[in-house]
Amino acid sequence: MSHYFENDMDLKHDPHELRFEINQKKYCLKTDAGVFSKDRLDTGTRLLLETLLEKEKDPVTTLDLGCGIGPVGIVLKDQWNTQMTMIDINQRAVDLASANLKRYAVYADLFCQDGIQEGQYACIVFNPPIRAGKKVIYRLFQEAVDHLSREGRLWVVMRKQHGAQSAIQYLESLGCSVKKVNREKGFWIFTAQKKSTESSKD
């Protein structure tokens, strides 16, 4: 069985469009079978976007880690003045994200790869691939912390029942200060920042 955090380019196509509205702006993205949340904008991503747009403002550099077809990167790039990078392991998702970036005439550095290989970011946004398992998710947490800039923040959305509290404790074990920013519909949204460089932002 194929998963959205794997590559399966032989999977049968089912092209259609994903429509949603964020911050009173409407979006319509190309989507397909074999990608995350292919039929609708998932609740966690929506809550993460709404919280980010309320709490953050134009970070210099932003990484959309596990970008899928691109809703987070495209919305943030459309509504922020930021240098955007988008990464996903799924080639089909990356191809769709490329097409969706062109549809909205926004630019991002887009890569099909497993995890973060280079760069420092003021803002890293992550909706963990729960089905990939704890080992994969925690490895990506470690990479994200390693690639935060001096005052950078990692933003995460997770369901409480999927181990949000354990994730917070793990990030704290990496030397981060973690703040719970929002809770809604069983989802927790929290930020992680290196303690030695913690900024004064709320």
N, C-alpha and C positions, 0 to 999 in steps of 0.2 A: 504493500500500500504506500502510495506517495504522500509526502508531507510537505507543507509549504516551506519548511526550513531545509529541504533537500532539493536536489536537482533531478528532474525527470522530464526532459525535453520531448520524450515520446508520448507523454500524457495527451489524451484527446483534448482538443480545443473546444471551448464553449465561450466565445467572445461576447461580451455585453458591456453595459455601462453601469457605473456606480455613481449615484447621485446623492449629494448631501449638502447641508448648509452649516457653516461655521461663522460665528461673529457677523451674522446678517449678510454673508456672501455665499453664493451658490457655486458648487463645484460639480463637475461631471468627468469622471475618470474612466479610462479604458481598463477593463478587467478581464479575467479568464479563469478557467479551471486551474487548480493546482497552485493557487496563491492564497495568502491569508485573507480571511473575511471577504471572499470574492463577491458576495451578494449585497452587502451593506457595510456601512462604516460601523465597526464594532464599538460597543459602549465604552470600553477602556480607552481606545484611541480618541473618541470624541471627548471624554472627560479630560484626558491629558491635554488635548489641544485647547480646550476652553480654559483650563487652568493656566497653561503656558501663556496664552494671549492676555490673560489677566495679570499674571504675576511677573512675567519677564518682559523685557523691552530691548529689542535690537542688540543681542549679543554679537560681538565682532565675528565669531565663528561658531557654527552650529553643525553637529553631526547627528543625522537621523540613522541610528543603528538598527538594522533590520527594517529597512524602509518599505519592503513590500512593493506595491504598485505606486507608492509615493504620496499618500494623502498627507502625512505629517510634514514631510519636507516641502511639498508644494504649497500647502497652506501657510506654513511659517515663512517660506521664502516670499510668498505673495504679500504677506502682511507685515513682515519685518524687513529691515535693512540689515542683512547678515550674509556672510559668506557661507554657503550651504554645501555640505558633503553628505552623500547618501550611500549606504552600504547594505547589500543583502547577499545571501548565499545562493538564492534561487534565481537562475538566469532568466526564466520566464518573467518573474516579477520585475527584474531589472530592466528587461526589454520594454515592459509595459510602463515602468516609471519613466524611462527615456521618452516614450511617446507622449506621456502625460505632461512632462516638463515642457515639451515642444508645444503642446496644445495650449498651455498657459503662458508661453513665451517667458518662462523663468529659467535661470541657469543654476545648475548645481554640478559639482564634481560627483560623478556616479560610478560606483564600482561593484562588480560582482565578485565577492570574496568572503571568506569565513573570518569574521572578526576585524578588529582594528589593527592595521599594520603600521601606520605612521600618522603623524600630525598631532597637534595640541588644539583643544577646543574649549571655548568659553561655555558652551552649552552642549551637552550630549543628551539625546532624547531616546528612551528605550522602553518598548513594550515587549517584555521578554517572551520568547517562544516556549510556552510552558511545556508543550509536548516534546520538546527537544531534551528535556530532563534537567535536573538540578546541576549536574556536572558541567554541562554546556553553558547554562545560564550564569553560573558563578564564575566560570572562566571569562565570559563576556563582561561581567561586573568588574573583574580584576583588570581587564584590558581598558575598560572605560575609565576607571580611576587612574590608571597609568597615563592615559592620554588627556586628562583634564588639564587645562591651562592653570596658571597661578591662582586665579580666583574663580575657576570654572565650577559649574554645577552639573551633576548628573541628575536628570529627571526620569523617574521610573513610575510606571503604573502596574499594579498587580492586584489580583483578588486576594482578600484576606485568607480565603480557604486554599489558595494556591501557594501559600508560604510567604506572604508579605512580611510578617514579623521576623521570620528566620532570615529573609533577605536583608532586612534592616540590620539585624545583628551581625550578619556576615560583612556588610559594608562598614559597619563600625569596627570590626576586627581588622579591616584594611587601613584603619587610621582615619576614617571619615566621620564627620559630624553629620548626622542624618536628621532631617526635619520632615514630619508629616504635614503636608500642605493642604490636602483635601481628602475627604472620605465620602463616597456616594455609591449607592447600589452595590455594595459589597466590594468596591474597588478602593484601594489606597493609592494616593499619589504622594510621593515623597522625593526629597532631594538629598543628594550626598555631595559633600564638599570636604576636601582635605582639611583637617583641623588646623594645621599650621598656617594655612592661607585663607581661612574662612573669611568671607566678606561680611559686610554689615547689612546685606540685603535681608529682608524678612522672608 
